[in-house]
């Protein structure tokens, strides 16, 4: 009984202290503002924000992001979420009303296709992974926090396999087919760890007619990665419309790392005895700014 009374008293004192802190600061009963604080976040990173009278774009490597997600957590509990698309007037500058407490706000900017957000599992997955950026942004709101704007720098969270074909694409070629032994199609937005691994799932890339007969044709496959290098085998082939295989190659133990491109070059339609690898460790130049 004594323990129960002590616990109840502690709760009552904590509650009274909170109410007091939100109402007075001294004997003169100065009123504190405990209403939500409205903050606009300016999203940036290894991409640029461009605006015009009719459009806004977040652009990385010449490609525009299509979606921005914002998820606000306090004490591990989701408080609110926001999804913006590139047609929104405030795309890239989301505004949230934040209550008292320490918030972890998770920002995601992507141009991936088929996004599926799961707030029960804290994951976002894509049917087709493309360039994606992420940030866990922590902010504490108290009675003295003022409304305004904050800059949030997002980091690239994907890796890339870039394949360049040295020989000419033959007449009748219809698709390139890239099959990593393992690949990640999503990530946990609270910690950045990759999820939704697949085994031997083929990525099919249609070959445009203007590429026939050309050399130096390249393509890219994006996937999620953590910050520790990992490897996987990759099978590549080119097929005609009737599924006949016109050329094939295998890459053993291709290395991947977040924010790094693994660039392979080789012959697909003649025997070349292997592909050469180069690692692009500086994918893009960091965006810098002032506030």
C-alpha positions as CSV (number, residue, x, y, z in Angstrom):
1,X,0.0,0.0,0.0
2,X,2.8,2.4,0.9
3,X,4.5,1.7,-2.5
4,X,1.2,2.4,-4.3
5,X,0.7,5.7,-2.4
6,X,4.3,6.7,-3.2
7,X,3.8,6.0,-6.9
8,X,0.5,7.8,-7.0
9,X,2.1,10.8,-5.3
10,X,5.0,10.8,-7.7
11,X,2.6,10.8,-10.7
12,X,0.6,13.6,-9.1
13,X,3.7,15.7,-8.5
14,X,4.9,15.1,-12.1
15,X,1.6,16.1,-13.5
16,X,1.4,19.2,-11.3
17,X,4.9,20.2,-12.3
18,X,4.1,19.9,-16.0
19,X,0.9,21.9,-15.6
20,X,2.8,24.5,-13.6
21,X,5.6,24.7,-16.2
22,X,3.0,25.3,-18.9
23,X,1.2,28.0,-17.0
24,X,3.5,30.1,-14.8
25,X,7.2,30.8,-14.4
26,X,7.1,32.8,-11.1
27,X,4.9,34.3,-8.4
28,X,3.6,36.8,-10.9
29,X,2.1,34.0,-13.0
30,X,3.7,34.7,-16.3
31,X,1.9,32.6,-18.9
32,X,4.0,30.3,-21.0
33,X,3.1,29.3,-24.6
34,X,2.6,25.5,-24.7
35,X,0.7,25.4,-28.0
36,X,2.2,23.5,-30.9
37,X,5.0,25.2,-32.8
38,X,4.7,25.4,-36.6
39,X,8.0,24.7,-38.4
40,X,8.7,24.6,-42.1
41,X,11.5,22.2,-43.1
42,X,13.6,23.0,-46.1
43,X,14.7,19.6,-47.5
44,X,18.1,19.5,-49.3
45,X,21.1,17.1,-49.7
46,X,22.9,15.7,-52.8
47,X,20.2,17.3,-54.9
48,X,18.9,20.7,-55.7
49,X,15.5,22.4,-55.2
50,X,14.4,24.4,-58.3
51,X,11.2,26.5,-58.5
52,X,9.2,28.3,-61.1
53,X,5.8,29.8,-61.3
54,X,4.2,26.4,-61.9
55,X,6.6,23.7,-60.7
56,X,9.0,22.7,-57.9
57,X,11.6,20.0,-58.3
58,X,14.1,18.2,-56.2
59,X,16.8,17.1,-58.7
60,X,19.6,14.6,-58.3
61,X,21.9,13.5,-61.2
62,X,19.5,15.2,-63.6
63,X,16.4,13.2,-62.3
64,X,13.6,14.7,-60.3
65,X,12.3,13.2,-57.0
66,X,8.7,12.3,-57.2
67,X,7.7,11.9,-53.5
68,X,8.6,13.2,-50.0
69,X,7.4,11.5,-46.9
70,X,7.7,13.0,-43.4
71,X,7.0,10.9,-40.2
72,X,7.0,12.5,-36.8
73,X,7.6,10.3,-33.7
74,X,7.8,11.1,-30.0
75,X,8.9,8.4,-27.6
76,X,8.7,5.8,-30.4
77,X,5.0,6.6,-31.1
78,X,3.9,8.0,-34.5
79,X,2.3,11.5,-34.0
80,X,1.7,12.5,-37.6
81,X,2.7,11.8,-41.1
82,X,2.8,13.8,-44.4
83,X,3.2,12.7,-48.0
84,X,4.1,15.2,-50.7
85,X,4.2,14.7,-54.5
86,X,6.0,16.8,-57.0
87,X,2.8,18.5,-58.1
88,X,2.3,20.0,-54.6
89,X,2.9,23.7,-54.3
90,X,5.1,23.2,-51.2
91,X,6.9,20.2,-52.5
92,X,10.3,19.9,-50.6
93,X,9.3,22.4,-47.9
94,X,6.8,20.5,-45.6
95,X,5.3,22.3,-42.6
96,X,4.5,20.5,-39.3
97,X,2.9,21.6,-36.1
98,X,5.0,20.1,-33.3
99,X,3.9,19.7,-29.7
100,X,6.2,19.7,-26.6
101,X,8.8,17.0,-26.4
102,X,11.7,15.5,-28.3
103,X,10.7,14.5,-31.8
104,X,12.4,12.2,-34.2
105,X,11.2,13.2,-37.7
106,X,12.0,10.9,-40.5
107,X,12.4,12.4,-43.9
108,X,12.3,10.4,-47.2
109,X,12.7,11.8,-50.7
110,X,12.6,9.4,-53.6
111,X,11.8,8.8,-57.3
112,X,11.2,5.1,-56.8
113,X,8.1,3.4,-58.2
114,X,5.4,1.4,-56.4
115,X,6.1,2.8,-52.9
116,X,4.4,1.0,-49.9
117,X,4.7,2.6,-46.5
118,X,4.1,0.4,-43.5
119,X,4.0,2.3,-40.2
120,X,3.5,-0.9,-38.2
121,X,6.8,-2.3,-39.4
122,X,8.4,1.1,-39.8
123,X,9.4,0.3,-43.4
124,X,9.0,1.7,-46.9
125,X,9.4,-0.6,-49.9
126,X,9.4,-0.1,-53.7
127,X,8.5,-2.3,-56.6
128,X,11.3,-0.5,-58.5
129,X,14.1,1.2,-56.5
130,X,15.5,4.5,-57.8
131,X,17.5,7.2,-56.2
132,X,16.3,7.8,-52.6
133,X,17.4,10.0,-49.7
134,X,16.7,9.8,-45.9
135,X,17.3,11.5,-42.6
136,X,16.5,11.0,-38.9
137,X,16.1,14.6,-37.7
138,X,15.9,15.2,-34.0
139,X,14.3,18.3,-32.6
140,X,13.2,19.2,-29.0
141,X,10.2,21.5,-28.7
142,X,9.8,23.4,-25.4
143,X,7.9,26.5,-24.2
144,X,10.6,28.8,-25.6
145,X,10.8,27.2,-29.1
146,X,9.8,29.7,-31.8
147,X,8.1,28.9,-35.1
148,X,10.1,29.3,-38.2
149,X,12.1,27.2,-40.6
150,X,14.8,24.6,-40.4
151,X,17.2,23.2,-43.0
152,X,17.3,19.4,-43.2
153,X,20.1,17.7,-45.2
154,X,19.1,14.2,-46.4
155,X,21.6,11.5,-47.2
156,X,21.5,9.0,-50.1
157,X,20.5,5.6,-48.8
158,X,20.8,3.5,-52.0
159,X,23.6,1.8,-53.9
160,X,23.8,1.4,-57.6
161,X,24.9,-1.2,-60.1
162,X,25.9,0.5,-63.4
163,X,26.5,-1.8,-66.4
164,X,28.2,-0.5,-69.6
165,X,28.1,-2.8,-72.7
166,X,31.3,-2.5,-74.8
167,X,30.0,-4.4,-77.9
168,X,27.2,-3.3,-80.2
169,X,23.6,-4.2,-79.4
170,X,22.5,-6.8,-82.1
171,X,19.5,-6.6,-84.3
172,X,16.5,-8.3,-82.6
173,X,17.6,-7.5,-79.0
174,X,14.6,-6.7,-76.9
175,X,15.5,-6.7,-73.2
176,X,18.4,-6.7,-70.8
177,X,17.8,-8.9,-67.8
178,X,19.8,-8.3,-64.6
179,X,19.4,-10.8,-61.8
180,X,21.3,-10.2,-58.5
181,X,21.5,-13.2,-56.2
182,X,20.3,-10.9,-53.4
183,X,19.0,-7.3,-53.5
184,X,17.1,-5.0,-51.1
185,X,13.9,-3.2,-52.2
186,X,13.1,-1.3,-49.0
187,X,14.5,0.0,-45.7
188,X,13.5,0.7,-42.1
189,X,12.9,4.5,-42.0
190,X,13.7,4.7,-38.2
191,X,17.3,3.3,-38.5
192,X,18.1,3.2,-42.2
193,X,18.7,-0.6,-42.3
194,X,17.8,-2.3,-45.6
195,X,14.8,-4.7,-45.6
196,X,12.7,-6.7,-48.1
197,X,15.6,-8.7,-49.5
198,X,14.8,-10.8,-52.6
199,X,16.7,-13.7,-54.1
200,X,17.3,-14.0,-57.8
201,X,14.6,-11.4,-58.8
202,X,15.2,-10.3,-62.3
203,X,15.1,-6.6,-63.3
204,X,14.0,-6.3,-66.9
205,X,15.0,-3.3,-69.0
206,X,13.5,-2.8,-72.4
207,X,15.9,-1.9,-75.2
208,X,14.8,1.1,-77.3
209,X,15.1,0.7,-81.1
210,X,17.6,3.6,-81.3
211,X,20.1,1.6,-79.2
212,X,20.4,-1.2,-81.7
213,X,23.9,-1.3,-83.3
214,X,25.2,1.1,-80.6
215,X,28.2,0.5,-78.3
216,X,28.7,1.9,-74.9
217,X,25.1,1.5,-73.9
218,X,24.7,1.6,-70.1
219,X,22.0,1.0,-67.6
220,X,21.6,1.3,-63.8
221,X,19.9,-0.8,-61.1
222,X,19.3,0.8,-57.7
223,X,18.9,-1.0,-54.4
224,X,19.1,-0.2,-50.7
225,X,22.2,-0.7,-48.7
226,X,23.7,-0.2,-45.3
227,X,27.0,1.4,-44.5
228,X,29.0,-1.9,-44.4
229,X,30.1,-3.3,-47.8
230,X,28.5,-6.5,-48.9
231,X,28.7,-8.7,-52.0
232,X,26.4,-10.6,-54.3
233,X,26.6,-12.5,-57.6
234,X,24.9,-10.9,-60.6
235,X,23.7,-12.6,-63.8
236,X,23.1,-10.6,-67.0
237,X,21.6,-11.6,-70.3
238,X,20.1,-10.0,-73.4
239,X,17.0,-11.6,-74.9
240,X,15.1,-11.3,-78.2
241,X,11.4,-10.8,-78.2
242,X,10.9,-14.6,-78.4
243,X,13.0,-15.1,-75.3
244,X,16.0,-16.4,-77.2
245,X,19.2,-15.5,-75.3
246,X,21.5,-13.4,-77.5
247,X,24.3,-12.9,-74.9
248,X,25.0,-13.5,-71.3
249,X,27.6,-12.8,-68.5
250,X,28.1,-13.4,-64.8
251,X,29.7,-11.2,-62.2
252,X,30.9,-12.9,-59.1
253,X,31.0,-11.2,-55.7
254,X,30.1,-7.7,-56.9
255,X,30.6,-5.3,-53.9
256,X,28.0,-2.7,-52.9
257,X,27.9,0.1,-50.3
258,X,25.5,2.9,-49.5
259,X,26.0,6.0,-51.6
260,X,28.5,4.2,-53.9
261,X,28.1,3.1,-57.5
262,X,29.6,-0.2,-58.6
263,X,30.4,0.4,-62.3
264,X,31.1,-2.6,-64.5
265,X,32.1,-2.6,-68.2
266,X,32.3,-5.6,-70.5
267,X,31.3,-7.5,-73.6
268,X,28.0,-9.3,-73.6
269,X,27.7,-10.8,-77.1
270,X,31.2,-12.1,-77.5
271,X,33.5,-13.9,-75.0
272,X,35.6,-11.4,-73.1
273,X,36.7,-13.5,-70.1
274,X,35.2,-11.3,-67.5
275,X,34.0,-7.7,-66.7
276,X,36.1,-4.9,-65.3
277,X,35.0,-3.0,-62.2
278,X,35.4,0.5,-61.0
279,X,34.0,1.9,-57.8
280,X,32.6,5.5,-57.9
281,X,33.2,6.5,-54.3
282,X,32.2,10.2,-54.9
283,X,28.8,9.7,-56.5
284,X,27.8,13.4,-56.4
285,X,29.1,16.6,-55.0
286,X,27.5,17.6,-51.7
287,X,25.0,20.5,-51.8
288,X,26.1,23.3,-49.5
289,X,24.1,26.3,-48.3
290,X,23.7,28.9,-45.5
291,X,20.9,29.8,-43.2
